[in-house]
Amino acid sequence: MTHYQVTVAPNGARRQKSDHPELPVTPQELAITAGLCQAAGASALHLHVRDDAGGHSLDAGRYRVAMTAVREGAPGMGIQITTESAGIYQPEAQLACLEALRPEAASVAVREMARAPEIAARAYALSAEAGTQVQHILYSPSCIAQLNAWYAAGIVPEHKRDVIFVLGKYEPATPADPGGLAPFAAAARKLDLNWSLCAFGRAERACLLAAIEAGGNVRIGFENNLETPEGALLKDNAASVAGLVKAAFQAGHVLKRN
């Protein structure tokens, strides 16, 4: 028996309503989705906001509006912003987002920040000063090595050990495989990381169940996958969360809520 927590990633940076009609885009839609997912078992929400054309945005004002809506729709739910570039933003803009918001929690892709080491140092120092819980996004062994080097150099404070591993890719479309978890889990043990997993594609649930079994937390939602394990279209993000929680319960695992 293991204990685990669920974060929902309801929209991501790229998908549109043409991909799924229940993909939340507006603050109001995000608030409704947050409430439903909280009821289904998610304790936190990984937040992306969009511009007027539906594109990925790091605009602080848009974030503030969305965060207010989510807090109203799901009181007590954790909110983690993303600084993801989505091929649009440079590290300077990612740092500016953190400076403007000074959020409680943020995800930061190590490989993106590594493009500008001096900006990375400022971003991590700012996060430490602001008390932001940083979750380092790790896509590969090279990302793990970079993070470890930054620990050794003092660029990333030693206590910031929260990470999320990513199985599969959005572009080019590469479905996740539970077999890819093993090296990540081994790295987590070696570096004493507090880790979560997200996984792209129909095998999302199988990958997340393997992560829970291995002692990790999980992130699930339409950012990564729109289908049930059988290939049908999921009703909405809450159905995705509920399906995982049910499967984990049947496997003897215990859900932790805030």
Kinemage of the C-alpha trace (Angstrom):
@kinemage 1
@onewidth
@group {chain A} dominant
@subgroup {mainchain}
@vectorlist {calphas} color= white
{ca met a 1} P 0.000 0.000 0.000
{ca thr a 2} L 1.291 3.437 -0.909
{ca his a 3} L -0.100 6.938 -0.420
{ca tyr a 4} L -0.234 9.363 -3.322
{ca gln a 5} L -1.528 12.755 -4.419
{ca val a 6} L -3.132 13.784 -7.705
{ca thr a 7} L -2.568 17.012 -9.611
{ca val a 8} L -4.789 17.688 -12.616
{ca ala a 9} L -3.405 19.310 -15.776
{ca pro a 10} L -6.661 20.194 -17.532
{ca asn a 11} L -5.585 21.984 -20.699
{ca gly a 12} L -1.861 22.421 -21.357
{ca ala a 13} L -0.381 24.863 -23.838
{ca arg a 14} L -1.471 23.477 -27.188
{ca arg a 15} L -4.762 21.602 -27.299
{ca gln a 16} L -7.960 23.372 -28.338
{ca lys a 17} L -11.681 22.720 -28.077
{ca ser a 18} L -11.429 21.176 -31.527
{ca asp a 19} L -9.467 18.388 -29.805
{ca his a 20} L -12.111 17.961 -27.084
{ca pro a 21} L -15.203 20.119 -26.448
{ca glu a 22} L -14.695 19.902 -22.662
{ca leu a 23} L -11.144 21.268 -22.742
{ca pro a 24} L -11.233 24.269 -20.368
{ca val a 25} L -9.786 27.473 -21.793
{ca thr a 26} L -11.455 30.456 -20.099
{ca pro a 27} L -11.085 31.276 -16.392
{ca gln a 28} L -14.715 30.317 -15.838
{ca glu a 29} L -14.231 26.948 -17.526
{ca leu a 30} L -11.081 26.334 -15.507
{ca ala a 31} L -12.962 27.126 -12.298
{ca ile a 32} L -15.719 24.622 -13.081
{ca thr a 33} L -13.172 21.982 -14.082
{ca ala a 34} L -11.176 22.586 -10.902
{ca gly a 35} L -14.232 22.029 -8.709
{ca leu a 36} L -15.188 18.811 -10.485
{ca cys a 37} L -11.628 17.468 -10.384
{ca gln a 38} L -11.239 18.371 -6.720
{ca ala a 39} L -14.379 16.387 -5.961
{ca ala a 40} L -12.958 13.469 -7.965
{ca gly a 41} L -9.742 13.428 -5.940
{ca ala a 42} L -7.305 16.019 -7.319
{ca ser a 43} L -5.652 18.161 -4.652
{ca ala a 44} L -3.897 20.601 -6.999
{ca leu a 45} L -4.258 22.102 -10.460
{ca his a 46} L -1.440 22.681 -12.959
{ca leu a 47} L -2.507 25.932 -14.591
{ca his a 48} L -2.009 27.123 -18.158
{ca val a 49} L -3.656 30.310 -19.432
{ca arg a 50} L -4.422 31.340 -23.003
{ca asp a 51} L -4.429 34.564 -24.982
{ca asp a 52} L -7.437 35.896 -26.891
{ca ala a 53} L -6.654 33.609 -29.830
{ca gly a 54} L -6.409 30.554 -27.597
{ca gly a 55} L -2.616 30.441 -27.681
{ca his a 56} L -0.265 29.748 -24.779
{ca ser a 57} L 0.387 32.755 -22.564
{ca leu a 58} L 2.590 33.675 -19.608
{ca asp a 59} L 0.785 36.965 -19.052
{ca ala a 60} L 0.648 37.717 -15.330
{ca gly a 61} L -2.706 39.487 -15.572
{ca arg a 62} L -4.324 36.500 -17.246
{ca tyr a 63} L -2.829 34.251 -14.588
{ca arg a 64} L -4.235 36.388 -11.787
{ca val a 65} L -7.743 36.292 -13.241
{ca ala a 66} L -7.589 32.523 -13.741
{ca met a 67} L -6.156 31.884 -10.283
{ca thr a 68} L -8.922 33.929 -8.663
{ca ala a 69} L -11.529 31.947 -10.581
{ca val a 70} L -10.004 28.596 -9.619
{ca arg a 71} L -9.851 29.574 -5.946
{ca glu a 72} L -13.538 30.433 -6.066
{ca gly a 73} L -14.461 27.273 -7.947
{ca ala a 74} L -12.335 24.934 -5.832
{ca pro a 75} L -11.578 26.420 -2.403
{ca gly a 76} L -8.440 24.965 -0.846
{ca met a 77} L -7.154 23.428 -4.065
{ca gly a 78} L -3.463 23.997 -4.711
{ca ile a 79} L -2.601 26.030 -7.811
{ca gln a 80} L 0.668 25.555 -9.673
{ca ile a 81} L 1.400 27.926 -12.550
{ca thr a 82} L 3.654 26.869 -15.380
{ca thr a 83} L 6.546 28.794 -16.893
{ca glu a 84} L 6.618 26.443 -19.891
{ca ser a 85} L 7.870 28.099 -23.065
{ca ala a 86} L 5.824 25.990 -25.530
{ca gly a 87} L 8.328 27.092 -28.150
{ca ile a 88} L 7.233 30.719 -27.733
{ca tyr a 89} L 8.956 32.228 -24.707
{ca gln a 90} L 12.595 32.707 -23.769
{ca pro a 91} L 13.983 32.362 -20.209
{ca glu a 92} L 13.804 36.147 -19.704
{ca ala a 93} L 10.024 36.047 -20.152
{ca gln a 94} L 9.746 33.012 -17.896
{ca leu a 95} L 11.655 34.858 -15.179
{ca ala a 96} L 9.450 37.920 -15.672
{ca cys a 97} L 6.367 35.770 -15.102
{ca leu a 98} L 7.788 34.496 -11.809
{ca glu a 99} L 8.773 38.023 -10.768
{ca ala a 100} L 5.324 39.436 -11.478
{ca leu a 101} L 3.363 36.659 -9.783
{ca arg a 102} L 5.648 35.329 -7.023
{ca pro a 103} L 3.312 32.304 -6.949
{ca glu a 104} L 2.926 29.677 -4.264
{ca ala a 105} L 3.903 26.974 -6.749
{ca ala a 106} L 5.370 26.858 -10.267
{ca ser a 107} L 6.695 24.259 -12.666
{ca val a 108} L 10.005 25.067 -14.373
{ca ala a 109} L 11.542 23.034 -17.200
{ca val a 110} L 15.223 22.497 -16.472
{ca arg a 111} L 16.125 22.132 -20.150
{ca glu a 112} L 14.469 25.471 -20.947
{ca met a 113} L 16.170 27.379 -18.143
{ca ala a 114} L 19.484 25.804 -19.117
{ca arg a 115} L 19.413 27.906 -22.290
{ca ala a 116} L 20.323 30.916 -20.125
{ca pro a 117} L 22.221 29.834 -16.988
{ca glu a 118} L 22.386 33.364 -15.578
{ca ile a 119} L 18.604 33.704 -15.892
{ca ala a 120} L 18.176 30.285 -14.303
{ca ala a 121} L 20.190 31.369 -11.274
{ca arg a 122} L 18.026 34.481 -10.881
{ca ala a 123} L 14.800 32.485 -11.303
{ca tyr a 124} L 15.706 29.949 -8.641
{ca ala a 125} L 16.962 32.661 -6.260
{ca leu a 126} L 13.720 34.587 -6.731
{ca ser a 127} L 11.670 31.449 -6.095
{ca ala a 128} L 13.571 30.810 -2.880
{ca glu a 129} L 13.037 34.409 -1.739
{ca ala a 130} L 9.325 34.350 -2.620
{ca gly a 131} L 8.718 30.941 -1.061
{ca thr a 132} L 7.595 29.491 -4.399
{ca gln a 133} L 7.436 25.703 -4.442
{ca val a 134} L 9.307 24.897 -7.649
{ca gln a 135} L 8.622 21.618 -9.422
{ca his a 136} L 11.460 20.899 -11.840
{ca ile a 137} L 10.274 19.348 -15.124
{ca leu a 138} L 12.627 16.535 -16.141
{ca tyr a 139} L 12.269 14.988 -19.591
{ca ser a 140} L 15.437 12.909 -19.854
{ca pro a 141} L 18.651 11.779 -18.131
{ca ser a 142} L 20.335 14.967 -19.374
{ca cys a 143} L 17.758 17.038 -17.471
{ca ile a 144} L 18.440 15.031 -14.322
{ca ala a 145} L 22.186 15.554 -14.747
{ca gln a 146} L 21.675 19.301 -15.226
{ca leu a 147} L 19.571 19.589 -12.087
{ca asn a 148} L 22.137 17.612 -10.091
{ca ala a 149} L 24.907 19.907 -11.357
{ca trp a 150} L 22.875 22.934 -10.294
{ca tyr a 151} L 22.462 21.457 -6.816
{ca ala a 152} L 26.226 20.973 -6.606
{ca ala a 153} L 26.874 24.530 -7.820
{ca gly a 154} L 24.334 26.048 -5.449
{ca ile a 155} L 22.223 27.459 -8.285
{ca val a 156} L 19.226 25.430 -7.131
{ca pro a 157} L 18.803 25.346 -3.345
{ca glu a 158} L 19.308 21.862 -1.914
{ca his a 159} L 15.846 21.792 -0.358
{ca lys a 160} L 14.039 22.301 -3.682
{ca arg a 161} L 13.671 18.591 -4.439
{ca asp a 162} L 10.254 18.537 -6.112
{ca val a 163} L 10.331 17.194 -9.669
{ca ile a 164} L 8.014 15.822 -12.304
{ca phe a 165} L 9.200 13.215 -14.777
{ca val a 166} L 7.636 13.104 -18.243
{ca leu a 167} L 7.006 9.914 -20.208
{ca gly a 168} L 6.268 10.289 -23.915
{ca lys a 169} L 6.045 13.470 -25.978
{ca tyr a 170} L 3.404 15.766 -27.388
{ca glu a 171} L 5.416 16.687 -30.478
{ca pro a 172} L 6.350 14.505 -32.245
{ca ala a 173} L 3.536 12.368 -30.846
{ca thr a 174} L 5.217 9.665 -28.783
{ca pro a 175} L 2.953 7.605 -26.505
{ca ala a 176} L 4.259 6.878 -23.030
{ca asp a 177} L 5.252 3.375 -21.954
{ca pro a 178} L 5.276 2.249 -18.305
{ca gly a 179} L 8.618 0.583 -18.996
{ca gly a 180} L 10.199 4.021 -19.251
{ca leu a 181} L 9.602 4.741 -15.573
{ca ala a 182} L 12.417 2.615 -14.130
{ca pro a 183} L 15.395 4.955 -14.760
{ca phe a 184} L 13.424 7.941 -13.482
{ca ala a 185} L 12.398 6.132 -10.298
{ca ala a 186} L 16.014 5.066 -9.767
{ca ala a 187} L 17.198 8.672 -10.145
{ca ala a 188} L 14.532 9.822 -7.694
{ca arg a 189} L 15.823 7.402 -5.068
{ca lys a 190} L 19.468 8.292 -5.684
{ca leu a 191} L 18.886 12.049 -5.440
{ca asp a 192} L 16.213 11.860 -2.728
{ca leu a 193} L 13.632 13.615 -4.885
{ca asn a 194} L 9.978 14.215 -4.114
{ca trp a 195} L 8.655 13.129 -7.480
{ca ser a 196} L 5.580 12.988 -9.644
{ca leu a 197} L 4.932 11.548 -13.084
{ca cys a 198} L 2.901 12.616 -16.098
{ca ala a 199} L 2.511 10.524 -19.226
{ca phe a 200} L 1.340 11.200 -22.779
{ca gly a 201} L -1.168 9.027 -24.586
{ca arg a 202} L -3.585 6.203 -23.944
{ca ala a 203} L -1.218 4.396 -21.551
{ca glu a 204} L -1.344 7.381 -19.183
{ca arg a 205} L -3.266 5.524 -16.480
{ca ala a 206} L -1.010 2.465 -16.602
{ca cys a 207} L 2.070 4.678 -16.308
{ca leu a 208} L 0.624 6.612 -13.378
{ca leu a 209} L -0.381 3.446 -11.547
{ca ala a 210} L 3.199 2.229 -11.943
{ca ala a 211} L 4.427 5.525 -10.507
{ca ile a 212} L 2.114 5.239 -7.512
{ca glu a 213} L 3.331 1.675 -6.931
{ca ala a 214} L 6.910 2.992 -7.007
{ca gly a 215} L 6.159 5.674 -4.409
{ca gly a 216} L 5.526 8.698 -6.610
{ca asn a 217} L 2.710 11.201 -6.986
{ca val a 218} L 0.900 11.762 -10.268
{ca arg a 219} L -0.347 14.421 -12.657
{ca ile a 220} L -3.218 13.572 -14.984
{ca gly a 221} L -5.452 15.404 -17.417
{ca phe a 222} L -6.180 16.624 -20.917
{ca glu a 223} L -2.760 18.260 -21.239
{ca asn a 224} L -1.377 14.758 -21.672
{ca asn a 225} L -4.206 12.485 -22.754
{ca leu a 226} L -7.829 12.545 -23.932
{ca glu a 227} L -8.579 8.806 -24.041
{ca thr a 228} L -9.575 5.991 -21.731
{ca pro a 229} L -7.235 2.985 -21.615
{ca glu a 230} L -9.621 1.295 -24.062
{ca gly a 231} L -9.357 4.141 -26.583
{ca ala a 232} L -12.688 5.908 -26.035
{ca leu a 233} L -12.799 9.670 -25.596
{ca leu a 234} L -12.900 10.662 -21.938
{ca lys a 235} L -15.967 12.653 -20.894
{ca asp a 236} L -13.907 15.364 -19.184
{ca asn a 237} L -10.930 15.925 -16.892
{ca ala a 238} L -12.894 14.845 -13.830
{ca ala a 239} L -13.614 11.489 -15.462
{ca ser a 240} L -9.885 11.081 -16.052
{ca val a 241} L -9.118 11.790 -12.390
{ca ala a 242} L -11.931 9.550 -11.144
{ca gly a 243} L -10.835 6.638 -13.333
{ca leu a 244} L -7.301 6.780 -11.986
{ca val a 245} L -8.412 7.118 -8.356
{ca lys a 246} L -10.726 4.119 -8.734
{ca ala a 247} L -8.010 1.990 -10.319
{ca ala a 248} L -5.498 2.992 -7.643
{ca phe a 249} L -8.008 2.140 -4.903
{ca gln a 250} L -8.585 -1.265 -6.437
{ca ala a 251} L -4.817 -1.793 -6.400
{ca gly a 252} L -4.736 -1.009 -2.664
{ca his a 253} L -3.304 2.515 -2.777
{ca val a 254} L -4.476 5.399 -0.604
{ca leu a 255} L -5.319 8.847 -1.971
{ca lys a 256} L -4.029 11.832 -0.008
{ca arg a 257} L -6.016 15.068 -0.152
{ca asn a 258} L -5.092 18.551 1.083
